[in-house]
Amino acid sequence: MSNDVLLSNHGRVAVITLNRPERLNAWTTAMREEIIAALERFDADEQVAAIVMTGAGNRAFSAGQDLSEAHDFDGERAVAWVKEWERYYAVLRGLSKPLVMALNGTAAGSAFQVALLGDIRVGHPGVKMGQPEINAGIASTTGPWIMNSMLGMSRTIELTLTGRLMEAQECERIGLIHYLVSEEEVFSKALEIASQLAAKPPVAMRLDKQRFREMTDPGFRDAIESGIRIQREAYDSGEPARMMEEFFRARAK
């Protein structure tokens, strides 16, 4: 385990902290593998009854994919990339224990999607959430599936095509953030909720989460199959690489 992912336990609640604050906790393939291993370990641990995921620092839960890693992808690598995401999302969806997201800052792109795959989200007024992939020339496939199931098609289209980030108050109003507290209270509130969930009957908890997964599985499978087809075409076009170069130049200035 590298220092990019920190693990701790608070009673029966396990905590996963994304720890690349200098890069807004953006994740690489290796980092996602560490998160997957931690989730699987905690889900199998009888001493753990709930999980909290959060980010280090006060700027971002996570900015999503580290674009420097995805810059040189071609169509074939993009297909393998989608399959990596399929595994990550399948592990999140397959947890038998509740997962609380402590949003300490921005959750963008794939991190927005991961946050929505948690069961309960706690944030503060400075949090922003959204799906800005289009601004980097990256087509969205799993994002619209998750958003559509929670928000409906109209809002999903608007968020996907504009790439805008929603302020915390909007996120709370439309049900994406369940508890809006002060910045200093985010982690303690998430830990409080996770501890309450950890005390629930475990069989009922597991079966409820199993049923949620069953209800959404057809859409998930369709999103992955579409992602393989769409991301191959997108990356073979070269547009993501061109847009990422523009992003890197703008950031350098």
N, C-alpha and C positions, 0 to 999 in steps of 0.2 A: 504494500500500500504506500503510495507516494504522499507527499504533503499537500497535493492538490485536492484530496478528499480526506476530511477528518471525521473520525467516528468517536462517539461517546455514548454513555448510558446514564439516564436519570431515572433511577428506580426501574420500572418495567417499560420505560420509553427509551428507545434507541434514537440517536440523532445522527444524521448525515449532514455534514457541512461542506459545501462547495467552497474551495479555498484557493481561488485565483483572483483576489480582489483587484490586482493591478490590471487584469484583463477582463474585468467585470464578470468574473467567474464563468467565462465562456468555456465550453467543454470541447475537448478533443476526443478522438476515438478511445485512446487509452484511459482517459478520465471517465468516460461513460462505462468502460469495462469495470473500473473500480466501483462505480456506483452500483452497477448490476450485481457484482459479487457481494457488496454490502447488503443490498436489498434481499438477496437470496439467503444470505447468512442470517439476517435478522428474522426473516419470515420462518426459518426453520428452528430458531432458538426458542425453546419453551420459556425462557426467562424474559423474553420480549413479547409485549402484548400490543404495542403501537409504535409507530415510527414518525419522526419529524424530519423534514428536509428543509434546509435553509442555506443561505449564502453568507460568506464572510464579508465584512465591511458594511458600509451603509449606502452604497451606490446601486448595487444590483443583486437580486436573487441569482440571475444569470442572464447574460446577453445571448444565450443560445450557442449555436455552432461557432467555433473559432474559425473565422473565414480564412485565415492564413493556411489552415489545413485543407480546406475545400477548394482553394483557388485553382489547383492544377488538375482537378478531376476531369476525366473524359466520360463518355457515356457508360463504358463498362465499369469504371470505378464508382460512378454514381449509382449504378444498380447494386453493387456490393454495399454501398453506403446506405441505401434504403433498407437492405436486409439487416444491417447493423441496427438501424432505428427500429425495425420490426421487433428485434429481440429485446431492446430496451423497453419499448412500449408494452410488449407482451409480459415482461416481468412486472412492470408497474401495475398493469391490469390484472395480473394473476395473484397479487398479494392477498393472503388470507387475513391480514391484519390491517387496521386502519392507518392511513397515511395522511398526516397533516402538513401542509405547506406553510412555512413561516416566511412570508415575502418581505424581505428587508430592503427591497429596492425594485428596480425594473426587472420584469420577466418578459423577454422578447423572443419571438421566433419559436424555435424548438423548446426553449425554456418556458414560454407561455403555454405551449402544448403540454409539457411535463407538469407544469403547475395545475393545469386543468385535469390531469389524470390523477391528481391527489384527491382525497375525499373531502377535505375541508381546508379552506384557505383563509389565512389571517394576514392582514396587511396594514399599512399606515397611510396617511394622506399623501405622502410623496411617492407612493408606488405607481408605476405605469406598466400597462400590459398591452400586448398586441402582436400582430403578425406582419412584420415589416419585410418579409423575404422578397417581395416584388422589387423593393428598392435596390436589392443586391442582384437582381436578375435571376432569382431562384423561384421556380414555380412552387406553389403550395398544394399539397395533396392530403397529408394527414391533418394539417391545421384546419382546413375547411370541414373535414369530417367531424372533428371534435367540436368546433364552434357550432356547426349546424345542429348537432344533437342537443346543445345547450341553449343556443340563442335563436335558432331558426335561420332560414335561407337569406332573408333580406339583410340582416345584420352581418351575416357571414360574408356575403358578397361585398358589402361596403368595406368591411375591415380588411378583407383579402386584397381587394383592388387598390385601396388607398394606401395600405401599409401603415396607417396611423397608429399611434399608441394611445390607449385610453387612460385617462386620469383615474385615480383610485375611487373617487366618488361615483364616476360612471360605472366602474367595475362592480362596486357594491350595489348600485341601483339595479343593475341587470343580473345580479346573482352570482357573479364570478368571484367576488370577495365576500366571504360570509361574516367576518368580524373585522371591523376597521377600528384600530386603536392607535395610540401614539407610537412613534417610532421606538421608544424605549420599552414599550410593553409587548411588542410583536412576539418575541421569542417566549416570554413568560406566558402569554396568553395561549400560544400554540402548545406549549408544554402542558398547560392546565387542561386544554381540550383533549390532548392526546392521553393524558392520565385518566380523564373521565372515560374516554373510549376504551382504554386498557382494562377498565373495571367492568365492562359490559360482558354478558355471557359469550364466550368465545365461539361456540358452535353457531349460534344465531348470527354473530358477526361474520364468520366465514361464509355462511350460506347466503346472507344478504349480499355480500360482495361478489359471491359467485353468480348470483342472479343478475346483478348489474352488468357483469361481464358478458353473460349469455345474451342479455338484451341488446348489447352494442356490438357483439362480435361480427355479425354480417357486414356492418359498415366499416369496421376496422380492417377486415380482410379485403374488402373492395378498395379501401384507401391504399393499402400496401401494394396490391396488384396494379392499381392506377399509378402509384408512385414509381414503380419500376419502369413502366412504359413512358411516363411523362418526364421523369428526371433523365432518362437516357437521351431523349430528344433534346431536352433543354441543355444539357452539358455538351452534347455533340454539336450544338449550334455555336458554342463558344460565348454566348451572351453572359452567363454567370461570371466567367473569368474577366470579361471586359468591364462589367459593372463593379466587380470587386477591385479591379485596378483603380477605377475612379474613386472608390471608397477609400482605398489606401492612400491615394494622392491627397484627397481632401483631408484625411486624418493627419497626414504628415505636415500639412500647412498649419 
